[in-house]
Amino acid sequence: MKVQRKLFLSWALIALVTLSSAYAERPDAMDGRIHSKRLDPFHSQMSPTEYAVAKRAARTLGGSSNTTLIGRWAYGPCLAVAVVGKIAYFANGGYLEIVDFSSPASPVELGKVLTPSVVRGVAISGSYAYVADGDDGLRIIDISNPSSPREVGYFDTGGLAIDVAVSGSYAYVADYDDGLRIIDISNPSSPREAGYFDTRSAAAGVAVSGSYACVADGYDGLRIIDISNPSSPREVGYFDTGDWAYGVAVGGSYAYVADGYDGLRIIDISNPSSPREVGYFDTGDYAEGVAVSGGYAYVADGGDGLRIIHISNPSNPREAGYFDTGGYALGVVVSGGYAYVADEHDGLRIIDVSNPSSPREVGYFDTGGYAEAVAVSGSYAYVAYGAHGLYIIRNDLLTSVKDDPAPNTFALRQNYPNPFNPSTTIAFDIPQQSHVKLAVYDVLGRQVRTLVDEEKQPGRYSVTFDASNLPSGVYLYRMVAGDFAQVRKMVVMK
């Protein structure tokens, strides 16, 4: 489907070049929306498409900048990757590979397990890896002894398992034509289906928040499933996002949907039985993936690269900045002030987003492969490169922390700068895999912003808090992770 889509886009873009003078900020003839497309960063008369082509032509195969290829597992196809510490769990065709990258130049295979189909998604929780295994459903791998992993249980979900999320004693599988499958994994050796919900279209992604599963359901948009009783899940709300919902991220009371040609859709899910779209932003090309950090949504927007959308006011999202990555952006991860973009044939692009209004490429590594997905741990990016296997690429701009060990304790750092106007950075440490919620409150205890509300692997993290739409005053920020809770004070001074 992607090949057909890209052929179509190629012809469409050729036609658009002739209209480049009217392309920026023009009303759409179909629905009156405003396209976010800009001209190139240097304000020349070159269209964004021409600019991307020129960038690609200027690069040489295997080129790099501020990055070092420090390891490679040259077997594939590699379509998915998860990282815990220095150990990567990734797809190698039908194998789940477990490789220790403590010495990245000499990776050591600890073990691997052959699954019946092609590994498409991986989630790690405790001593188990949960594998979305295409036609063969959910496979549960005991990784307590990484040198001897073994499949201890499986459940044939009936469809095409392409994504999986784990929360508590249940695995939630996006099973394409068969919708959402809820698997009881309390006994991993005997998983059983607790419930399922046929979402009508093609369940392509799933995110779990509290008692609800938010499913990106292809042409049927966002489906909100009440999973408080897993044996009887029920749809309590849905929102037809208009195009093809590829991925979903949840932050606080909002779901952010990467919706193909319809860009970013922001759905208020505070009342799950009546979700409503409070804002949208037409990103200009084809939104494939989305990550939320601080007050921004980072959208992998196909041929238009990385779009950074300011979402502190969800009813009026606006583009803070963009960077045309030159290839076809399929996935994005944000970590430590950088956005790491899996850019298909243009490899890994590292974008400095410390100033979201002026993102800039500070590093890249072009292997000539097909970058499908990316995971980040510390200064290392683990890139799923399709048939070329897994690449481990170091961000050399983080050399000062590249050997920094994982933290031993939870910690919430004092924001910097403080006082601030309009933005500040909040850092925190996570010593073990935990669900982390970081929120901002006013002095009356009213929550004004959710900065983080998701599962985090061990590591050191930072988020940007933008208070542009808040008045001056004292605010509190509170982090909860497992049994840990801490509150700190900060001051907005305008």
KOLZALUM-133344 format. One record per atom (N, C-alpha, C): z negated, x, y; residue in three letters. Coordinates in steps of 0.1 Angstrom, whole numbers, plus 5000, padded with zeros to 4 digits. Atoms other than C-alpha are relative to their C-alpha. Layout:
BEGIN
ZXYala;...
//
This chain:
BEGIN
500050084988met;500050005000met;500050095013met;500049914988lys;499250295024lys;501450065002lys;498749944998val;502650445017val;500949915007val;499150104994gln;504450125026gln;499649985015gln;500450024986arg;502250085057arg;500450115009arg;499649884992lys;502950435069lys;501550005003lys;498550014997leu;506750385065leu;500249905011leu;499850104990phe;506450065085phe;499650055013phe;500549944988leu;504350245111leu;501050105006leu;499049904995ser;506950525114ser;501149935008ser;498950074993trp;509750275123trp;499449945012trp;500550074988ala;507450085146ala;499750105011ala;500349904990leu;506350395164leu;501250055007leu;498749964993ile;509950505170ile;500449905010ile;499650104990ala;510550175187ala;499050015012ala;501050004989leu;507350215207leu;500250115010leu;499849884991val;508350555221val;500949965012val;499250044989thr;511050385242thr;499349915010thr;500750084991leu;508450165257leu;498750075005leu;501249934997ser;505950435264ser;499549985014ser;500450014986ser;505950385302ser;499249875002ser;500850124999ala;504550035296ala;498949984990ala;500850015012tyr;502450115266tyr;498550005003tyr;501449994997ala;499150205282ala;499549885007ala;500750114994glu;496849915290glu;500949885003glu;499250124998arg;499449645285arg;499549884992arg;500550125007pro;498649285275pro;500949994987pro;499350035013asp;499649205239asp;500649865001asp;499250124999ala;502348945238ala;499549894991ala;500450095010met;500748775208met;498749935005met;501350064998asp;497148715219asp;499350045013asp;500549974987gly;496648855254gly;498950105000gly;501049895000arg;494249135243arg;500650125007arg;499649884994ile;494349465260ile;499950114990ile;500049885009his;495349765240his;499350125006his;500749894994ser;493250065244ser;500750135001ser;499249885001lys;496050315240lys;500050075013lys;499949924988arg;495950595265arg;501250104999arg;499149895001leu;498450865274leu;499250124996leu;500749895006asp;497651215263asp;498950055010asp;501249964991pro;494451395277pro;500550075013pro;499649924988phe;496551595302phe;500849915009phe;499450104991his;498051275317his;501550035003his;498549974999ser;501651385311ser;500749874997ser;499250125004gln;504451135304gln;500249994985gln;499850005014met;504251215267met;499249884994met;500850115006ser;503250915246ser;499050054990ser;501049955009pro;500250935223pro;500750044986pro;499349965012thr;502650945193thr;500750135001thr;499349874998glu;504751225207glu;499050125001glu;501149894999tyr;501551415216tyr;499550044986tyr;500549975014ala;500251385180ala;501150084992ala;498949925007val;503651505167val;500050145005val;499949874994ala;503651795191ala;498850094995ala;501249935005lys;500051885180lys;500350054986lys;499849965014arg;501051885143arg;501050124999arg;499049905001ala;504152095150ala;499450145004ala;500549884995ala;502052355168ala;499150074990ala;500949955009arg;499752405138arg;500850064988arg;499549945012thr;500452625108thr;499249954988thr;500750045012leu;499652515073leu;498950094996leu;501149925004gly;496252635063gly;499350055012gly;500749964988gly;495252685100gly;498649965001gly;501450044998ser;491652665112ser;499650055013ser;500649964988ser;489552695142ser;498549974999ser;501450015000asn;485752755144asn;499549944986asn;500450055013thr;485552665107thr;500350114990thr;499749915011thr;485452865075thr;499949934987thr;500050065014leu;486452755040leu;499150094992leu;501049925007ile;483452875020ile;499949974986ile;500050035015gly;484052704987gly;501049894998gly;499050105004arg;486452494968arg;499949974985arg;499950045014trp;486552294936trp;501449944998trp;498650034999ala;490252284930ala;500549914988ala;499650105010tyr;490451984906tyr;499949865006tyr;500050144994gly;491251624914gly;500649914991gly;500150044986pro;492051364923pro;498549985004pro;501350024995cys;488951364945cys;500149895011cys;499950124991leu;488551024962leu;498649975007leu;501350044995ala;484751014969ala;499150124998ala;501049895001val;481851254975val;498749955006val;501450024994ala;478051224981ala;499350144998ala;500749875000val;475751524989val;498549975002val;501550004999val;472051574984val;499650155001val;500349864998gly;470851904998gly;501350094998gly;498849915002lys;473252174985lys;500849964987lys;499450045012ile;474351974955ile;501049885003ile;499050104997ala;477551764957ala;500349934987ala;499750095011tyr;478351474934tyr;501449945004tyr;498750054995phe;482051394936phe;500949974989phe;499050045010ala;485051254919ala;501050114996ala;498949915005asn;487451464898asn;500749924990asn;499350095009gly;489751204885gly;499049914993gly;500950085007gly;487751034858gly;498650064998gly;501349935001tyr;484951284860tyr;499149985012tyr;501049984989leu;481751274881leu;499650154998leu;500349865000glu;481351644889glu;498650025007glu;501249964993ile;477951794898ile;500050155002ile;499849864997val;478252124916val;499050055010val;501049934991asp;475652354932asp;500850095010asp;499449924990phe;476952494965phe;499050085008phe;501049924993ser;473852694973ser;500750135004ser;499249884996ser;476252994973ser;501449945001ser;498750074999pro;479352814986pro;501250084996pro;498849925004ala;481753104980ala;500150014985ala;500050005015ser;480753084943ser;499349884995ser;500650125004pro;480052724935pro;499850004985pro;500350005014val;478452664901val;500049854995val;500050135006glu;479252364880glu;498849984992glu;501250025008leu;475952224868leu;500349914988leu;499750095010gly;477451944848gly;501149905004gly;499050114997lys;480051664846lys;500049904989lys;499950115009val;480451334830val;501349935001val;498750065000leu;483751174820leu;499749854999leu;500050154999thr;484050804830thr;501349954995thr;498850055006pro;486650574815pro;501149985010pro;498950034990ser;488550514848ser;500050115011ser;500049914989val;488950684882val;498849985009val;501250014991val;485850754903val;500449975014val;499650044986arg;486250574936arg;498949995010arg;501150004991gly;482750554950gly;498850064993gly;501349945006val;479350734945val;498949975009val;501350024992ala;475850644956ala;498950074992ala;501049935006ile;472850854948ile;498649945004ile;501350064998ser;469350704944ser;499050054990ser;500949955010gly;466450884928gly;500650104991gly;499449915011ser;467451044895ser;501349954994ser;498750065006tyr;470650844891tyr;501150015010tyr;498850024993ala;474150844903ala;500749874996ala;499350135003tyr;475850504906tyr;501450015004tyr;498649974998val;479550534902val;500849875000val;499050105000ala;482150274913ala;501250054993ala;499049935009asp;484650344885asp;501249914998asp;498750075001gly;487650134893gly;500049894990gly;499950115010asp;488749914864asp;498849994990asp;501150005010asp;485650014844asp;498649985007asp;501250054994gly;483049884868gly;499050105004gly;501149914996leu;479650044874leu;499550094989leu;500649915010arg;478550354855arg;498850065006arg;501249944996ile;475050484857ile;499750134993ile;500149875005ile;474550854853ile;498650065003ile;501349934999asp;471151024847asp;500250145005asp;499849864994ile;471151334870ile;498750075002ile;501349944999ser;467451424866ser;500150154995ser;499749865004asn;468751734848asn;501550025003asn;498650004996pro;471951814867pro;500950094990pro;499249925010ser;473052074840ser;500349924988ser;499750085012ser;473051794815ser;500049855003ser;499950144996pro;474051474832pro;500549914988pro;499550095011arg;474651174809arg;500049865005arg;499950154997glu;475750814812glu;498949934992glu;501150085007val;472750594803val;500349855000val;499750144999gly;474250264812gly;501349975007gly;498950044993tyr;477250074824tyr;500149855000tyr;499850145000phe;478349734834phe;501549985005phe;498650034997asp;482049614834asp;500049885010asp;500150104989thr;482249424867thr;501249904999thr;498950095002gly;485549264857gly;501250025010gly;498949984990gly;487549364888gly;500350155002gly;499749864996leu;488249694906leu;498950055008leu;501249954993ala;484949864916ala;500450125009ala;499549894991ile;485750064947ile;498950045010ile;501149954991asp;482350084966asp;498749954994asp;501350045006val;478750064957val;498950045010val;501249974992ala;475450044976ala;498849974992ala;501250025008val;471950074961val;498849975009val;501250044993ser;468849904974ser;499049954991ser;501050045009gly;465649874955gly;500550014985gly;499650005014ser;466349774919ser;501349944997ser;498750065001tyr;469849654925tyr;501150085005tyr;498749944995ala;473349794928ala;500949895004ala;499150104994tyr;475749604950tyr;501450064999tyr;498749955002val;479349654939val;501149925007val;498850074995ala;482449574960ala;501150014990ala;499250005012asp;484649474932asp;501449945002asp;498750044996tyr;487849394950tyr;500349854997tyr;499750155002asp;489349064937asp;498949924994asp;501150075006asp;486148984919asp;498750005009asp;501050024990gly;484048994951gly;498850104998gly;501249925000leu;480449114952leu;499249974986leu;500750005013arg;478649194919arg;498650065003arg;501449954998ile;474849234919ile;499550044986ile;500449955013ile;473649454891ile;498550045000ile;501449965001asp;469949474881asp;500050144993asp;500049875006ile;469349844875ile;498550054998ile;501449965002ser;465549834870ser;499850074987ser;499949925012asn;466349954835asn;501350064999asn;498649944999pro;469250194840pro;500750004986pro;499350005012ser;469950204803ser;500549874995ser;499550135003ser;470549834802ser;500249925012ser;499850084987pro;471949714835pro;500649874996pro;499550135002arg;472749354837arg;500349935013arg;499650064988glu;474449134862glu;499049895003glu;501050104996ala;471848944881ala;500749885007ala;499350104993gly;474348754902gly;501350055005gly;498749964993tyr;477748754918tyr;500449905009tyr;499450104990phe;479648594946phe;501550045002phe;498549984998asp;483448564947asp;500349985014asp;499850014985thr;484248644983thr;501449955004thr;498750074998arg;487848494980arg;501150105002arg;498949914997ser;489848794992ser;499850134991ser;500149875007ala;489449164983ala;498850085006ala;501249934996ala;485949314986ala;500250155000ala;499649864999ala;486649664999ala;498850095004ala;501149924996gly;483249775013gly;498849915001gly;501250085000val;479649665012val;498950095007val;501249944993ala;476549745034ala;498849904998ala;501250085002val;473049615026val;499050025011val;501049994989ser;470549535053ser;499049894997ser;501050105002gly;467249365044gly;500449914988gly;499750105011ser;467949045024ser;501549955000ser;498650044998tyr;471649035032tyr;501050124996tyr;498949915003ala;474849205019ala;501149965009ala;498850034991cys;477649235044cys;501250064993cys;498949965008val;480949255026val;501350005009val;498749994993ala;484249375042ala;501049954989ala;499350075010asp;486549135024asp;501549985003asp;498550014998gly;490149215032gly;500449905010gly;499650104991tyr;491948925048tyr;499049895003tyr;501050104997asp;488848715047asp;498950055008asp;500949954990gly;486948935071gly;498650034995gly;501449975003leu;483148965070leu;499449884993leu;500850105007arg;481148775044arg;498650044999arg;501449974999ile;477448755047ile;499349934988ile;500550055013ile;475648705013ile;498550015000ile;501549995001asp;471948615011asp;499750054986asp;500349945013ile;470648834983ile;498550004998ile;501450005002ser;466948754986ser;499649954986ser;500150045014asn;467348584952asn;501250064993asn;498849945005pro;469748824935pro;500649924989pro;499450085011ser;470248584906ser;500849885005ser;499250114995ser;471648324929ser;500450045015ser;499649974987pro;473348494958pro;500949895006pro;499250114994arg;474948254983arg;500550055013arg;499549964987glu;477148295012glu;499449915011glu;500750084990val;475248195043val;500950005013val;499150004989gly;477948285068gly;501250094998gly;498849915001tyr;481348445073tyr;500749995014tyr;499250004988phe;483648545101phe;501350064997phe;498749965002asp;487348575098asp;500450105011asp;499849904990thr;488048905116thr;501450015005thr;498650004994gly;491748845120gly;501050084992gly;499149925007asp;493249125100asp;499450044986asp;500449955013trp;492249335069trp;498750085002trp;501349934998ala;488549425069ala;499950114989ala;500149895009tyr;488349775054tyr;498650054997tyr;501349955001gly;484849885061gly;499049935009gly;501050074992val;481549765075val;498850105002val;501249934997ala;478549935091ala;499049905007ala;501050094994val;475349755100val;499050085008val;500949934991gly;473149855129gly;499249895007gly;500850114994gly;470249625139gly;500549874996gly;499550145002ser;471449275144ser;501549985000ser;498650014999tyr;475049355143tyr;500750074989tyr;499149945010ala;477849425118ala;501250055008ala;498849944994tyr;480649655129tyr;501150014989tyr;499050015010val;483849585110val;501350085005val;498749934998ala;486849825108ala;501149914995ala;499250125004asp;489549555108asp;501550035001asp;498649975000gly;492949725104gly;500649995014gly;499350014987tyr;495349625132tyr;499249935011tyr;500850064990asp;492649425149asp;498850085004asp;501049914995gly;490449725155gly;498649984996gly;501550015003leu;486649705158leu;499649865004leu;500650134998arg;484949365155arg;498550014999arg;501449995000ile;481349325164ile;499449864998ile;500550135004ile;479549035147ile;498550005001ile;501450024998asp;476148915157asp;499549934987asp;500450065013ile;474348855123ile;498549985001ile;501450024999ser;470848795137ser;499649864994ser;500150135008asn;471348435124asn;501150004990asn;498949975010pro;473248515092pro;500749874996pro;499350125004ser;474048145086ser;501049965011ser;499150044989ser;475948135119ser;500550135007ser;499549874993pro;477548485125pro;501049965011pro;499050024989arg;479548505157arg;500550135005arg;499449884994glu;481848755172glu;499550015014glu;500449984987val;480248885203val;500950095008val;499149914993gly;482749145211gly;501050064991gly;499049935008tyr;485849325199tyr;500750105009tyr;499249904993phe;487949625208phe;501250034992phe;498849975007asp;491549665199asp;500350155001asp;500049854999thr;491650035190thr;501450065001thr;498649954997gly;495450065192gly;500850024988gly;499249985012asp;496350145156asp;499449934989asp;500450075012tyr;494850075122tyr;498650054997tyr;501349965003ala;491050085119ala;499750004985ala;500349985014glu;490150225085glu;498550024997glu;501449975003gly;486550335088gly;499250005013gly;500950004988val;483550305112val;498750064997val;501449945001ala;480250495117ala;499349965013ala;500850044988val;477550385142val;498950105001val;501149904997ser;475250635159ser;499649985014ser;500450024987gly;473150575189gly;500649875006gly;499450124994gly;474950335213gly;501550004999gly;498649995001tyr;478350415200tyr;500549974986tyr;499350025013ala;480750315172ala;501250105000ala;498949905001tyr;483150585160tyr;500949954989tyr;499150075009val;486250435145val;501150104996val;498849925005ala;488750625123ala;501249905000ala;499050104996asp;491850455137asp;501450044996asp;498749975005gly;494750575115gly;500750105009gly;499149914992gly;497550725137gly;499450035013gly;500549984987asp;495450695168asp;498750095000asp;501149905001gly;492650935155gly;498749935002gly;501450044998leu;489050895167leu;499949925012leu;500350084988arg;488150615190arg;498549985001arg;501450014998ile;484650615205ile;499749885009ile;500250134994ile;483450265215ile;498549995004ile;501450024995his;480350215237his;499649864997his;500450135005ile;478449935221ile;498649965004ile;501350034996ser;475149925239ser;499949865005ser;499850144997asn;476349595253asn;501049944991asn;499050045010pro;477949445222pro;501049895004pro;499150104996ser;479449155241ser;501150065009ser;499049944992asn;481449395262asn;500250154996asn;499849875005pro;482349695241pro;501250075008pro;498949934992arg;484449955260arg;500250144994arg;499749875005glu;486150275250glu;499450105009glu;500649894992ala;484050565261ala;500950125000ala;499149895002gly;486550825248gly;500849994988gly;499250005012tyr;489150905222tyr;500550144998tyr;499349885003phe;490751195205phe;501049984990phe;498950015010asp;494151195188asp;500050114991asp;500249895010thr;493451395157thr;501350054994thr;498749955004gly;497151435150gly;500549964987gly;499550055013gly;497251295115gly;499749854999gly;500250155002tyr;496050965101tyr;498549994996tyr;501550005002ala;492250915104ala;499649894990ala;500450105011leu;490850755072leu;498549985000leu;501450015001gly;487150825075gly;499350095010gly;500849934990val;484450945099val;498550004997val;501549995001val;480851075097val;499650075013val;500549944988val;478751165127val;498750074997val;501249925003ser;476051435125ser;499950115010ser;500449894991gly;474351655150gly;500950025012gly;499149994988gly;476651585180gly;501450024997gly;498649995004tyr;479851615160tyr;500549894992tyr;499350105008ala;482251365145ala;500950084991ala;499249945010tyr;483851485113tyr;501049904995tyr;499050105003val;487151305107val;500950054988val;499149975010ala;489051305074ala;501349945004ala;498850034993asp;492551315088asp;501350014992asp;498950005009glu;494751275058glu;500750144999glu;499249875002his;497551545058his;499650115011his;500449904990asp;495951715089asp;498550054997asp;501249945004gly;492751795070gly;498749955007gly;501350034993leu;489251805086leu;500150035014leu;500049984986arg;488951765123arg;498549995004arg;501450004995ile;485551845140ile;500149975015ile;499950044986ile;485151665173ile;498650005006ile;501250004992asp;482351745198asp;499849875007asp;500250134993val;480951405208val;498749995007val;501350004993ser;477851515226ser;500249935014ser;499750084988asn;479551375257asn;501149904995asn;499050095006pro;481251065242pro;501249965009pro;498950044991ser;483351005274ser;501050125000ser;499149895000ser;484951345269ser;500050084987ser;500149935013pro;485251425232pro;501150114999pro;499049895001arg;487051745223arg;499950074986arg;500049935013glu;488151915192glu;499550145001glu;500649864999val;486052225186val;500350074987val;499749935012gly;487152305151gly;500949914991gly;499350085010tyr;489552205123tyr;500350094989tyr;499649925012phe;490652315089phe;501149924993phe;498850065005asp;494152225077asp;500450064987asp;499749945013thr;494452285040thr;501449964995thr;498750055005gly;497752095036gly;499849904990gly;500350115010gly;496051845013gly;500049875006gly;500050144996tyr;495251485017tyr;498549965001tyr;501550024998ala;491751435032ala;499749855000ala;500350145002glu;490451105019glu;498649965006glu;501350034996ala;486751115027ala;499250125003ala;500849894996val;484051335041val;498549975000val;501550014999ala;480251385037ala;499550135006ala;500549894992val;478151615058val;498550034996val;501449965003ser;474951815050ser;499850135008ser;500249884992gly;473652055076gly;501350045007gly;498849954994ser;476552275088ser;501250004991ser;498950005009tyr;478752205058tyr;500649864999tyr;499350125002ala;481351935055ala;500750014986ala;499450015013tyr;482451825020tyr;501149905000tyr;498850084998val;485951695021val;500749974987val;499250055012ala;487551484993ala;501550015004ala;498749974997tyr;491051624993tyr;501049954990tyr;499050065009gly;492851394969gly;500250094988gly;499649925011ala;494751584943ala;499650155001ala;500449864998his;493551914958his;498550034998his;501449985004gly;489951854948gly;499149995012gly;501050014990leu;486851914969leu;500050145008leu;500149884991tyr;486752164999tyr;498649995007tyr;501349994993ile;483452285014ile;500350095013ile;499649934987ile;484052385051ile;498850015009ile;501149984992arg;481452535073arg;500449985015arg;499950014985asn;481152435110asn;499450125006asn;500549874995asp;480852785125asp;499249985013asp;500850024988leu;479452635157leu;498649964998leu;501450035004leu;476252545138leu;499450124992leu;500549895008thr;475752895124thr;498550035003thr;501449984997ser;472352905141ser;499149924991ser;500850085009val;471152635117val;500549994986val;499450025013lys;473352685087lys;499150034989lys;500949975012asp;470552835066asp;498749935002asp;501350074997asp;467852605080asp;499749914988asp;500350085012pro;466052465050pro;499749855003pro;500450144998ala;465452095045ala;498649995005ala;501450014995pro;462351975064pro;499049964989pro;501150035010asn;459051945045asn;499349875003asn;500750124996thr;457651655064thr;500849915009thr;499450094990phe;458751355084phe;499650045014phe;500449964986ala;458851415121ala;500949925010ala;499350064989leu;459951225152leu;499850095013leu;500149914989arg;460751465181arg;500049935013arg;499950054986gln;460251415218gln;501450015005gln;498650004995asn;463551315234asn;500250105010asn;499649904990tyr;465351555256tyr;501449975006tyr;501049984990pro;465951545285pro;499149875002pro;501050104997asn;462951335296asn;499250035013asn;499350124998pro;462951165321pro;501550035000pro;498549995002phe;466751095318phe;500749895007phe;499150104995asn;469650915333asn;501550054998asn;500450125007pro;471550765316pro;499850024985pro;500149995014ser;471450925282ser;499050124996ser;500949895005thr;469051145261thr;500250014985thr;499949985014thr;468851285226thr;498749994993thr;501250015008ile;466251195200ile;500350064986ile;499849935013ala;465851425169ala;498949954991ala;501050045010phe;464051345137phe;500350074987phe;499949935013asp;463351505103asp;499749914988asp;500250085012ile;463651345069ile;499950094988ile;500149905011pro;462251545039pro;500549944987pro;499650065013gln;463351295012gln;500849885003gln;499250114998gln;465851025008gln;499149875003gln;500850114995ser;464550725028ser;500949905008ser;499450094990his;465550415046his;499350025013his;500549964987val;465150505082val;500349895011val;499750094988lys;464750265112lys;499450075012lys;500449944987leu;464650405147leu;500449905011leu;499750114990ala;464450145175ala;499350045013ala;500549994987val;463750135212val;499449875005val;500750124996tyr;461249895228tyr;499650025015tyr;500549994987asp;460249805263asp;498450004999asp;501449995000val;456549825274val;499349874995val;500650135005leu;456049455264leu;500249994985leu;499850005014gly;457049545228gly;501349934996gly;498750065004arg;460449375229arg;501050114996arg;499049915005gln;463149555209gln;501249995009gln;498950004991val;465949655232val;501250074994val;498949935006arg;468049875209arg;499650054986arg;500249945013thr;468349975173thr;501050124999thr;499249885000leu;469550335170leu;500450044986leu;499849965014val;469250395132val;499449894992val;500550095010asp;468850145104asp;500850014987asp;499249975012glu;470150295072glu;499350104991glu;500549905009glu;469550515042glu;500450135004glu;499749864996lys;469350885050lys;499650094989lys;500349905009gln;469451185028gln;499150105007gln;500849904993pro;467051475035pro;500750095010pro;499449924990gly;467851665066gly;499449985014gly;500450014986arg;467551705104arg;501149925007arg;499150084994tyr;469151445125tyr;499849985015tyr;500250044986ser;469751345161ser;500949895004ser;499250114995val;471051045179val;499950005015val;500050014985thr;472050975215thr;499649865004thr;500450134994phe;470350695234phe;500649985014phe;499350024987asp;472450555263asp;499349885007asp;500850114993ala;470350345288ala;500849965012ala;499250034988ser;473250275312ser;499749855004ser;500250144996asn;472549895310asn;498649965000asn;501550034999leu;468749925312leu;499450045013leu;500649964987pro;466549935343pro;499150124998pro;501049895000ser;464350225352ser;498749954994ser;501350045005gly;461050235335gly;499650084988gly;500549935012val;458950345305val;500549924988val;499650075013tyr;460350275270tyr;499350084989tyr;500649945013leu;458950345235leu;501150014990leu;499149995012tyr;460950465205tyr;499150024988tyr;500850005012arg;459550415170arg;500950024988arg;499349975012met;460650555137met;499249964988met;500750035013val;459750405103val;500850044989val;499349955011ala;460650575071ala;499050004988ala;501050015011gly;458850475039gly;498649975006gly;501350024995asp;455150505046asp;499750075014asp;500249934987phe;455750715078phe;500449915011phe;499650074988ala;455750565112ala;499450085012ala;500449934989gln;455550725146gln;500749945013gln;499550064987val;455950615183val;500050115010val;500049914989arg;456950825213arg;500449935013arg;499750064987lys;457350745250lys;501150085007lys;499049944992met;460350815272met;500249925013met;499950064987val;461250745308val;501450005005val;498750014994val;464550615323val;499750005015val;500249994986met;464750725359met;501450005007met;498750014993lys;467750605380lys;499950005015lys;
//
